[in-house]
């Protein structure tokens, strides 16, 4: 009587594409919350975006919680 042995190897992990996508989302989010002073909206609104600071005001409390000084 012969015995058959089967070995199953499963490769479960996070794909490199998913890691890259999350890294890009993190980098853009960090820039938007921490460093943006009107740069993102200046593409649409022009120079007026630098004085209005829409993203700065929307993420104001998050900036302080993350340790970014803003005033």
N, C-alpha and C positions, 0 to 999 in steps of 0.2 A: 504494500500500500504506500503510495507516495503522498507526501504532504506539500501543499502549495502555500508559500508564504508571500504575502504581498505587503510592500512597504509604501505607505502613502505619505508623501511629503507635500505639505501645503505651504505656500508662500503667501503669507498675509502681512501686509504692510501698507504704508502710505506711499502712493505713487510720487515720483519726482515732480510731475506736473502739478499735483495738489500742493506740494510743499512750495513750489515756485509761485503759484497763484496766491497762497496765503502770505508769503513773504512780500509780494507786491502790494496786497491789500494792507498789510501792516505798515509798510513804508509810506504809502499814500495817506493812511489814517494818521500816522505819526506826524507827517508834514502838515496835514490839514489842521490838526488839533494844536500842535506845538509850535510850528514855525510860520504858518501862513499869516501874513499881514496884508491880505488883499491880493496876493499873487494869483490865486486860482480864479477869482471872479474878475480880475483885470483883463482876462482874455475876452470877456463878454462886455463888461461895463467900462473898460478903459481906465484912465487915471482916477476916476471917481471912486473906484473900488478900494483904493489905498486909503481914502479918508473915511469911507463907510465901515469897513472891517466887518462884513456880515458874518463870516465864519468865526472870526475872533469873538464876536458877541454871542453867537450861538453855542460855542464851545468854551465859554469863559470859565465856568465852574470846573469843567473837566481839565482845563489847563492848570488851574490851581491844584486840583487833586493829583495830577500827574507830576507836579513839581516844577512847572514852567512859570517863571515870573513874567507877568505881562503888564504890570504898572507899578 
